[in-house]
Amino acid sequence: MTKSRPEILGNYLLENKSTIRQTAQVFSLSKSTVHIDVSKRLKKINYPLFLEVKKILDFNFKERNKRGGYATKIKYLKLKEKG
């Protein structure tokens, strides 16, 4: 039996602990498409997989402020080195 796109995306997220953005780049899809597939469609298709993926999404959601802050810090450190 072939897997649906939401299942493929969900499995990829789980195996690689990736973000929606990273997953979208790998599959050449928009972030919106990936988000809808793994948060809404997957829930109806494969609920146990959805629950596992939701843990990753929740973790990434909590970490995004830290990641953004770190990226900004690096950006300004690089600018300081140049100037």
Backbone as JSON Lines, residues from 0, in Angstrom:
{"i":0,"aa":"M","n":[0.84,-1.19,0.0],"ca":[0.0,0.0,0.0],"c":[0.89,1.25,0.0]}
{"i":1,"aa":"T","n":[0.57,2.2,-0.85],"ca":[1.37,3.42,-0.91],"c":[0.92,4.38,0.17]}
{"i":2,"aa":"K","n":[1.88,5.14,0.66],"ca":[1.58,6.11,1.7],"c":[1.16,7.43,1.07]}
{"i":3,"aa":"S","n":[0.32,8.14,1.79],"ca":[-0.12,9.46,1.33],"c":[0.97,10.48,1.62]}
{"i":4,"aa":"R","n":[0.87,11.63,0.98],"ca":[1.87,12.69,1.19],"c":[1.95,13.11,2.67]}
{"i":5,"aa":"P","n":[0.83,13.29,3.37],"ca":[0.95,13.64,4.79],"c":[1.71,12.59,5.6]}
{"i":6,"aa":"E","n":[1.54,11.32,5.28],"ca":[2.27,10.27,6.0],"c":[3.76,10.32,5.67]}
{"i":7,"aa":"I","n":[4.08,10.55,4.41],"ca":[5.49,10.65,4.01],"c":[6.15,11.83,4.72]}
{"i":8,"aa":"L","n":[5.47,12.97,4.73],"ca":[6.02,14.16,5.39],"c":[6.14,13.93,6.9]}
{"i":9,"aa":"G","n":[5.13,13.3,7.49],"ca":[5.16,13.02,8.92],"c":[6.31,12.09,9.29]}
{"i":10,"aa":"N","n":[6.51,11.05,8.5],"ca":[7.63,10.13,8.75],"c":[8.97,10.84,8.61]}
{"i":11,"aa":"Y","n":[9.08,11.71,7.61],"ca":[10.33,12.46,7.42],"c":[10.61,13.35,8.63]}
{"i":12,"aa":"L","n":[9.58,14.06,9.09],"ca":[9.73,14.91,10.27],"c":[10.21,14.11,11.48]}
{"i":13,"aa":"L","n":[9.6,12.96,11.68],"ca":[9.97,12.11,12.82],"c":[11.4,11.59,12.71]}
{"i":14,"aa":"E","n":[11.75,11.06,11.55],"ca":[13.06,10.44,11.37],"c":[14.2,11.46,11.48]}
{"i":15,"aa":"N","n":[13.95,12.67,11.0],"ca":[15.01,13.68,10.94],"c":[14.89,14.76,12.0]}
{"i":16,"aa":"K","n":[13.84,14.72,12.79],"ca":[13.57,15.76,13.8],"c":[13.69,17.14,13.17]}
{"i":17,"aa":"S","n":[13.16,17.28,11.97],"ca":[13.3,18.51,11.22],"c":[12.16,19.48,11.5]}
{"i":18,"aa":"T","n":[12.34,20.69,11.03],"ca":[11.29,21.71,11.15],"c":[10.41,21.66,9.91]}
{"i":19,"aa":"I","n":[9.31,22.37,9.96],"ca":[8.43,22.44,8.79],"c":[9.17,23.09,7.63]}
{"i":20,"aa":"R","n":[9.94,24.13,7.91],"ca":[10.7,24.82,6.87],"c":[11.69,23.88,6.19]}
{"i":21,"aa":"Q","n":[12.44,23.11,6.99],"ca":[13.42,22.18,6.43],"c":[12.72,21.1,5.59]}
{"i":22,"aa":"T","n":[11.62,20.59,6.09],"ca":[10.88,19.56,5.38],"c":[10.34,20.11,4.06]}
{"i":23,"aa":"A","n":[9.82,21.32,4.08],"ca":[9.3,21.94,2.86],"c":[10.39,22.08,1.81]}
{"i":24,"aa":"Q","n":[11.6,22.45,2.23],"ca":[12.71,22.6,1.29],"c":[13.07,21.26,0.66]}
{"i":25,"aa":"V","n":[13.13,20.2,1.47],"ca":[13.5,18.89,0.97],"c":[12.51,18.39,-0.08]}
{"i":26,"aa":"F","n":[11.22,18.6,0.16],"ca":[10.18,18.09,-0.73],"c":[9.71,19.11,-1.76]}
{"i":27,"aa":"S","n":[10.35,20.28,-1.79],"ca":[9.99,21.35,-2.72],"c":[8.5,21.71,-2.63]}
{"i":28,"aa":"L","n":[8.04,21.88,-1.41],"ca":[6.67,22.28,-1.14],"c":[6.69,23.58,-0.35]}
{"i":29,"aa":"S","n":[5.55,24.23,-0.27],"ca":[5.48,25.43,0.57],"c":[5.35,25.02,2.04]}
{"i":30,"aa":"K","n":[5.74,25.94,2.91],"ca":[5.62,25.68,4.35],"c":[4.15,25.46,4.72]}
{"i":31,"aa":"S","n":[3.28,26.22,4.08],"ca":[1.84,26.09,4.37],"c":[1.32,24.7,4.02]}
{"i":32,"aa":"T","n":[1.75,24.18,2.89],"ca":[1.31,22.85,2.47],"c":[1.79,21.79,3.46]}
{"i":33,"aa":"V","n":[3.05,21.88,3.85],"ca":[3.59,20.91,4.81],"c":[2.85,21.02,6.13]}
{"i":34,"aa":"H","n":[2.63,22.24,6.59],"ca":[1.96,22.45,7.87],"c":[0.54,21.88,7.85]}
{"i":35,"aa":"I","n":[-0.2,22.15,6.81],"ca":[-1.57,21.63,6.7],"c":[-1.56,20.1,6.62]}
{"i":36,"aa":"D","n":[-0.64,19.55,5.84],"ca":[-0.55,18.1,5.7],"c":[-0.28,17.42,7.03]}
{"i":37,"aa":"V","n":[0.68,17.92,7.81],"ca":[1.06,17.21,9.03],"c":[0.21,17.59,10.25]}
{"i":38,"aa":"S","n":[-0.49,18.72,10.18],"ca":[-1.28,19.1,11.34],"c":[-2.77,18.84,11.18]}
{"i":39,"aa":"K","n":[-3.27,18.79,9.95],"ca":[-4.71,18.58,9.76],"c":[-5.0,17.27,9.03]}
{"i":40,"aa":"R","n":[-4.41,17.1,7.87],"ca":[-4.7,15.91,7.06],"c":[-4.19,14.64,7.71]}
{"i":41,"aa":"L","n":[-2.99,14.71,8.29],"ca":[-2.4,13.52,8.92],"c":[-3.26,13.04,10.08]}
{"i":42,"aa":"K","n":[-3.86,13.96,10.79],"ca":[-4.71,13.63,11.94],"c":[-5.85,12.7,11.51]}
{"i":43,"aa":"K","n":[-6.4,12.93,10.31],"ca":[-7.52,12.13,9.82],"c":[-7.05,10.8,9.19]}
{"i":44,"aa":"I","n":[-5.83,10.8,8.67],"ca":[-5.32,9.63,7.95],"c":[-4.65,8.61,8.87]}
{"i":45,"aa":"N","n":[-3.78,9.12,9.76],"ca":[-2.98,8.24,10.62],"c":[-2.79,8.92,11.97]}
{"i":46,"aa":"Y","n":[-3.76,8.76,12.85],"ca":[-3.76,9.47,14.13],"c":[-2.55,9.15,15.01]}
{"i":47,"aa":"P","n":[-2.12,7.89,15.12],"ca":[-0.93,7.61,15.95],"c":[0.33,8.33,15.44]}
{"i":48,"aa":"L","n":[0.51,8.38,14.13],"ca":[1.64,9.11,13.55],"c":[1.5,10.6,13.83]}
{"i":49,"aa":"F","n":[0.29,11.11,13.71],"ca":[0.03,12.52,14.0],"c":[0.45,12.88,15.42]}
{"i":50,"aa":"L","n":[0.14,12.02,16.38],"ca":[0.51,12.3,17.77],"c":[2.02,12.41,17.95]}
{"i":51,"aa":"E","n":[2.77,11.56,17.26],"ca":[4.23,11.61,17.34],"c":[4.78,12.88,16.67]}
{"i":52,"aa":"V","n":[4.22,13.2,15.52],"ca":[4.66,14.4,14.8],"c":[4.32,15.65,15.6]}
{"i":53,"aa":"K","n":[3.19,15.64,16.26],"ca":[2.76,16.8,17.07],"c":[3.78,17.11,18.16]}
{"i":54,"aa":"K","n":[4.41,16.09,18.72],"ca":[5.44,16.31,19.74],"c":[6.61,17.11,19.15]}
{"i":55,"aa":"I","n":[7.01,16.76,17.95],"ca":[8.11,17.46,17.27],"c":[7.69,18.9,16.97]}
{"i":56,"aa":"L","n":[6.48,19.07,16.46],"ca":[6.0,20.41,16.13],"c":[5.91,21.29,17.37]}
{"i":57,"aa":"D","n":[5.42,20.73,18.46],"ca":[5.32,21.49,19.71],"c":[6.71,21.89,20.22]}
{"i":58,"aa":"F","n":[7.66,20.97,20.14],"ca":[9.03,21.27,20.56],"c":[9.61,22.4,19.71]}
{"i":59,"aa":"N","n":[9.45,22.29,18.39],"ca":[9.97,23.32,17.5],"c":[9.31,24.67,17.77]}
{"i":60,"aa":"F","n":[8.03,24.66,18.08],"ca":[7.31,25.9,18.38],"c":[7.9,26.56,19.63]}
{"i":61,"aa":"K","n":[8.21,25.76,20.65],"ca":[8.78,26.3,21.88],"c":[10.2,26.83,21.67]}
{"i":62,"aa":"E","n":[10.94,26.2,20.77],"ca":[12.33,26.56,20.54],"c":[12.53,27.7,19.55]}
{"i":63,"aa":"R","n":[11.52,28.09,18.82],"ca":[11.72,29.04,17.73],"c":[12.23,30.4,18.18]}
{"i":64,"aa":"N","n":[11.81,30.86,19.35],"ca":[12.32,32.15,19.84],"c":[13.8,32.07,20.14]}
{"i":65,"aa":"K","n":[14.23,30.95,20.7],"ca":[15.66,30.78,21.0],"c":[16.47,30.73,19.71]}
{"i":66,"aa":"R","n":[15.96,30.0,18.72],"ca":[16.67,29.88,17.44],"c":[16.76,31.23,16.75]}
{"i":67,"aa":"G","n":[15.67,31.98,16.77],"ca":[15.66,33.3,16.14],"c":[16.61,34.25,16.84]}
{"i":68,"aa":"G","n":[16.62,34.21,18.16],"ca":[17.52,35.06,18.94],"c":[18.98,34.72,18.67]}
{"i":69,"aa":"Y","n":[19.27,33.44,18.55],"ca":[20.63,33.01,18.27],"c":[21.06,33.45,16.87]}
{"i":70,"aa":"A","n":[20.16,33.32,15.91],"ca":[20.47,33.73,14.54],"c":[20.74,35.23,14.48]}
{"i":71,"aa":"T","n":[19.97,36.02,15.2],"ca":[20.18,37.46,15.24],"c":[21.52,37.79,15.89]}
{"i":72,"aa":"K","n":[21.85,37.08,16.94],"ca":[23.13,37.3,17.63],"c":[24.29,37.04,16.67]}
{"i":73,"aa":"I","n":[24.25,35.95,15.96],"ca":[25.29,35.59,15.0],"c":[25.4,36.65,13.9]}
{"i":74,"aa":"K","n":[24.25,37.1,13.42],"ca":[24.22,38.11,12.36],"c":[24.98,39.36,12.8]}
{"i":75,"aa":"Y","n":[24.7,39.84,13.99],"ca":[25.33,41.07,14.44],"c":[26.78,40.87,14.83]}
{"i":76,"aa":"L","n":[27.15,39.69,15.28],"ca":[28.56,39.41,15.53],"c":[29.36,39.44,14.23]}
{"i":77,"aa":"K","n":[28.79,38.88,13.17],"ca":[29.46,38.9,11.87],"c":[29.59,40.33,11.35]}
{"i":78,"aa":"L","n":[28.55,41.14,11.51],"ca":[28.61,42.52,11.07],"c":[29.67,43.3,11.87]}
{"i":79,"aa":"K","n":[29.78,43.01,13.14],"ca":[30.77,43.67,14.0],"c":[32.19,43.32,13.56]}
{"i":80,"aa":"E","n":[32.4,42.04,13.17],"ca":[33.72,41.6,12.72],"c":[34.12,42.32,11.43]}
{"i":81,"aa":"K","n":[33.16,42.52,10.52],"ca":[33.44,43.16,9.24],"c":[33.74,44.65,9.41]}
{"i":82,"aa":"G","n":[33.01,45.29,10.3],"ca":[33.09,46.74,10.43],"c":[34.0,47.19,11.47]}
